[in-house]
Structure formats: C-alpha cells, structure tokens
C-alpha cells in the first residue's frame, strides 16, 4: 500500500478489510476513508477498541492514535498513508494477483446482479462473488479482499456512474472475462445519449485487454464501434453464440435447452422470468469463456438463487403473491418485470406498485408514460404510483411515498392477486414491502 508503519501490532495478517468502524472485529484491517462529510480516520480508534488487527489512516490521525495506544499499552497495527482509498484499492489489486484466480467483471444497464447470481451458481469452481452491491470504487476492492485464499474464480459487479469509472475498477480487478449484460437508457441524465452510455460501459472491454474474453449481447448495436478483432468475443441471445434452443415453463421454473460453441445442455432453472433466461445465457457464456463444462453448469442450474429485493417471490395471506423487485428500476427492467407479472397464470388479478425511475433526463416523463401504457396493454390493474416521478405512469392511485402507499394498497388487495413492487432505489419501496408483510403476511 506504500504505507508507513507507525506502530507494529501482533503477528499474522489481517483476515478482512472494512471501512465501517462499527463492523470492526478481531482480524479486520480498518480503512479510515476521507469523505465529503465524514473523515473515517476519526473512528479508527473505535475500530481498534473493538479488536481490529490494524488501521490505515492519514498521518495526522496515525500520530494521534499511536500516542493513545502507547498510553493504554493496547495492541494493533497503525499504518499511515496519504490516501486511504488508494491504499485500499492497491491492496485489493495485490490480493487479486496473489490469488491467481480467474476474474469476471460484469457491467451493463440492467441485470448485473442477476447475471452475477446465476454465474456464481453455475460455475463448477470455488467461486467468490461480490456481496450485494459492492460494485463501486470502494465496494469492489472490499469484495476482492474478502475472497478466501482457495478462490478459483471471482465474479465481480462493476457499476458505472460516469466516464472513467469502469476503467478505474478494471485497474483494480484486472478482469480476464469482461461481460456486458445490455445497453439501455440508464444514467441518461448523466451521460446524455445511448452512445455515450455504451462508450462508458465499453471501458470494461479495454480493461480485459488481450488477457481473455468479452461476453456481449448479440443485438447491442451501440457496442459495435468498441468491438475489434483483438477481442475474443462470445455473444449471447437469439442468434448469438450462446442461445436458447427451446424452453418450457414447469411447476418449479423454466426448463431450457441452451446451445453453446462447446455443445448444448438441458438446464432446469428455479425461476420463470424470460428476462432472467436471457441473463442465464449471459452467465452460460461467461462459463464457456472460463472453459466450464456445459453439462456441469446444467447440473448446477437448480441451485440458482437471487439476491434480496431482486424478483423475490413472497407469499402473503389469502393466496396473494408479491414480487419484490424494488432494488432498482429503469425502462428496460420495468418492462421486463411487467411482462413477467402479466405472464403469471394462477393470479386472479395483476397489481403493480410502481415507484419512479430516476436519472432518465428530459425524456423521463416519456419513459414513465410508456411504462404505464405497457402495463395497461398487458391487462395489469390497478397501477399504483409512488413518488413524484410516478405521476407520469398515469396511475389509478398515487401515493407520495412508500409509507403512504401501504394502507390503501392493503385495502385494495383481493385473494389470489399477484403484486409487483418495483421502483428506483431513491423511492425505498422495501419499506412498503416490509410493512405490507407485517399487515398481510401469513
């Protein structure tokens, strides 16, 4: 890390990195990051009091901590650096290299976490994957540093909030396989055009260099200027290298015959969403890039499990099913979620509780109107809008926030209903689902 050792602690090496002093435990290395409002170095002493192996802080904090530790005759390493975040990233890069594991980087406008979850389940290796949304310049190095020494493959999400961020993440993770799930109108408010979004996402292709493979959707025209002969590209989707030959819904999910350049396989997935079947082809393509046997991936397909708030199926009283898909929303994922809701056969009525979709720029109202119209074309009603942006769905009922929606929706629900809950993170619709479960849960 280029750190100066201000104080030596006990022997051995740290077991985990953390940036939250409240979560510090014996064996942890705490990084006191400097933020816009909070200086993490101020909490380093607290981390040591909780038994942390050591702390990485700026020199002024380090000198103060050493003086206090010497007076108390306490233990703990104190390491000083000018920039604790850069030190965290540098340490992660070194650990990635020391592990000598294959690294998969996944980005895209939608589906990153679902593809990560499916990939983690399918790969017949010792796999370490990003927990939850550890996909930023802070979260990604923490994810890498939490990988066990026996890890054979790391599957890492990479978020994009602006030009250059994916490049920064690739410099830390050095991916061998770069996967782009799709390109869509997400972050338009930030980048302006689909082409600019594609250019920012395509930084992951440059990040993989000549070390490995690119996995890209076959129909992503915006990516074509960024694909060249130096990339070993595997495409997925209808007409791609990895594609669904046939599929059939079963009582327990979807059975699909998937073709690949390495042969076909029969997969039994424990989900019914068609968009997740497309995500599964991306995951299989990643496996092909890593030379995972197709039959082994197929055997593991029933083990797929998704992260919380991403299409969870929750059962309420009176045979009501709630699709808890409120982690985030954009025009692509909203349309896919509505299509899935409409496809549920056993539901007597389909109800949609929709929060607004953020960061869509000037065209935001248009995307919301299109989503509301799509819901009605599918026969979904009533549509309940939550939050100011959701007015543009032209909902049957509107609530100002998640809490305000609970009581009216609870009264609206009838036995046998299927309810979709989806919206951008800013709406915090998980508060709605948690309270509805308290009222109408089994």
Secondary structure, DSSP 8 states (H G I E B T S, - for coil): ---EEEE--SSS--SEEES-GGG--TTEEEE--B-SS-BGGGGHHHHHHTT-SEEEE-HHHHHHHHHHHHHHT---EEEE-S-HHHHHHHHHHHHHHHHT-EEEEEE-SS-HHHHHHHHHHH--S-EEE--TT--STTHHHHHHHT--TT-SEEEEE---SSTTHHHHHHHHH--SEEEE----SSSHHHH-SHHHHHHHHTHHHHHHTTSSEEEEETT-GGGGGG--TTSEEEEESTTSSBEEEEEEEETTEEEEEEE-TT--EEEEES---HHHHHHHHHHHHHHHHTT--HHHHHHHGGG----TTSSEEEEEGGGEEEEE--S---HHHHHHHHHHHHH-SS-SEEEEEEE---S-GGGHHHHHHHHHHHHHHTT---EEEESGGGGGG--SEEESSHHHHHHHHHHH--TTEEEEEE--GGG-THHHHHHHHHHHB-
